[in-house]
Amino acid sequence: MIQTEKLNKIYKQGKLKVKAVNNVNLKISDGEFTAIVGPSGSGKTTLLNCIGGLDKPTNGKVTIDGEVISSYPSNKMIKFRLNNIGFVFQAYNLIPVLSAKENIEMIMLMQGYDKQEREQRSNDLLNEVGMGNMSKRRPAQLSGGQQQRVAVARALASKPKFILADEPTANLDSISTAKLLDIMSRLNKQENITFIFSSHDQRVIDRARRVITLEDGKIITDKKK
Amino acid sequence: MNLITLIKIGWRNIWRSRKRSLVVIFSIILGLYGGLIIASLMITLNDQRMNTAIKTYLADIQIHDKKFSEEYSLKDTIYNIQSIEEKLKSDKRVKSYSKRTVINGMLSNATGSYGVNVLGINPENEIKVTSVYNKIIEGDYFTSKRPNTMIVGKKLADKLNLQIRSKVVIAFQDINGDITSLLFRVEGVFKSGNSMFDDNNVFVKNNSIFSNLPDLKGYHEIPILTTNSNLTEVLKSDLQNISNSLDVKSWDDIAVELAYANKMISSFLYIFMLIVLCGLSFGIINTMLMAILERKKEIGMLMSIGMTKWYIFLMICFETIFLSLVAIPFGILISYITVDYFSVQGIDLSIVESGLENFGIGTVLYLKLPSEYYFNLGLLVILISFISSIFPAIRAMKINPVEATKSI
């Protein structure tokens, strides 16, 4: 369970103070497939950054399974992210010098998995996202959609409690978007993996089972389908 | 995460921008090459200067009477020379020795007068100790049957306009303190490679000295060549124990300036190379900072997914060290090939002959470089690379993952 209580994030822009997240109270249960939507500058990314522990809230709390992670010191937060949160980035952000398989294995290496387990899991995950036959290719040899599928596999590799995906389909064509959403939806249903997206892509919104709309850092609507 | 993965990522990262990495690698190779070749030149110049001095006149060890060393008086000959000779003949560390008389006098001819050091030698024995016989450029090395012949240095010959068979007069104070003059004819002209020595020293036969100075009964100087220069100090101390009246000196006691240069050269070279490599380090720092700037997003992503700052630091350090690890073998190899080639072929520096001769150095340099310089300079490059990596690595650690990735 992910919970935010009176979450605020204020940025300073010169003398101006900008409330990117404004008093957000939110509960996301395990196994949800949630989209946070809203126009540019509405605070979607900042809210995800706070939930993922990349940004510290100005005040308020982020609690994950009862642990208040918003008060964690930097090093503890890094370890928490490694073992509990999967990230999918808009620009894929794979390491260009590693193959698809090595990109997936790397996060498991950080966690200390042995070689056999890494091999097994990375192969399984690549097959899961339909990239089993491209495991040795480097990111430059893959299309955007293929890279994003590898990124999803990498996010899953650490066996996270939930996956945060910021605009995962923003750089993809419609076919790649459909494939990616199919994969994530299947993983959510079959393996009960929690997905939280930020997006303003209608195709993502259509597939989400819960849609939270933000405006000026505040939750305007919260609809479950 | 284990170190092997970090090493693997670091290694691959340096080949992401091949051109940039190759520029740094080439600059390290050139820096290393330049440093090693200059070290080799300096060591060779110093060694050649030292060897010229030892082979031409110093030998490894010289024995004098203590009083002679202080006053340079003709009467202060070496006491009990037979027992010293017996010791020298039986000692396996002694390769050869000779006996010299030494007179400080004034050499004159129609052109002018000049203060010289007259070294009386037994030509056959002196051949075994010093190499003046090999440096004759005009005339002969004591082959004439005439009694009073002399060989002079090229510089002195030019100064006094001396030709073969020219007559010269040497005036000096004899044993009784009276001024005595002896007439000699020039039999040969030598060029030792040390113009200062050639300017001040002449060789005559001991027989000529003894026949003209019947009161002089002994020798003033015993130059000794050892079988191995490392034995010099031990032999010197053993010879000193023969008698307190002896003044036994090794070459570095006699030619203090040569010994000082020899001791200082290593420190000087390392300081010089450190300066060269410090200059190089700025290039490395600049390249790594550019690499980090380019990969800001990727580093931010690594931090986001859970790579600690310490691992980020190590990754950047590995990348920098790898650049030097690639460059070092090439730098050492081409330096070694160059030194090896010129150790046989020699570098002809005859265009600066007169300048080199003033320092007692020949015109052809046969390069040499002790192996420890290759090793130590290689280590120094790795150390400098590591130090150069610290600043970029700290910059990488300070990257804010949120700003770097712009989004999660």
Contacts between the chains, C-beta under 8 A, distances in Angstrom:
chain1	res1	chain2	res2	distance
A	45	B	407	5.2
A	45	B	408	6.7
A	48	B	408	5.2
A	49	B	402	5.5
A	49	B	408	6.0
A	52	B	304	7.6
A	52	B	408	5.8
A	54	B	304	5.9
A	54	B	401	5.6
A	54	B	402	4.9
A	54	B	408	6.4
A	55	B	402	5.4
A	74	B	309	8.0
A	75	B	308	6.7
A	75	B	309	7.9
A	78	B	303	7.1
A	78	B	306	5.7
A	78	B	307	7.6
A	78	B	308	5.5
A	78	B	309	7.8
A	79	B	306	6.9
A	79	B	308	7.8
A	81	B	304	6.9
A	81	B	305	6.8
A	81	B	306	4.9
A	82	B	305	6.8
A	82	B	306	2.6
A	83	B	306	7.4
A	87	B	301	7.8
A	87	B	304	5.5
A	87	B	305	5.6
A	87	B	408	5.5
A	88	B	408	7.8
A	89	B	301	6.5
A	89	B	304	7.9
A	89	B	405	6.0
A	89	B	407	6.3
A	89	B	408	6.2
A	90	B	406	8.0
A	90	B	407	5.1
A	91	B	297	7.1
A	91	B	405	7.8
A	91	B	406	8.0
A	91	B	407	7.8
A	93	B	297	6.4
A	93	B	298	6.6
A	93	B	301	3.9
A	93	B	405	6.4
A	95	B	9	7.0
A	95	B	298	6.3
A	95	B	302	7.7
A	96	B	16	6.6
A	96	B	298	7.5
A	97	B	9	6.6
A	97	B	12	3.6
A	97	B	13	5.7
A	97	B	15	7.6
A	97	B	16	5.9
A	98	B	9	7.0
A	98	B	12	7.2
A	106	B	1	7.6
A	106	B	5	6.6
A	106	B	9	7.9
A	107	B	305	5.8
A	107	B	306	6.9
A	109	B	1	4.9
A	109	B	2	6.5
A	109	B	5	4.8
A	110	B	1	4.1
A	110	B	305	7.9
A	110	B	306	5.6
A	110	B	307	6.2
A	110	B	311	7.8
A	111	B	306	7.9
A	112	B	1	7.8
A	154	B	305	7.6
A	158	B	305	7.7
A	158	B	306	7.4
A	164	B	408	5.4
A	165	B	408	7.6
A	166	B	407	4.2
A	166	B	408	4.0
A	167	B	407	6.4
A	198	B	407	8.0
A	198	B	408	7.8
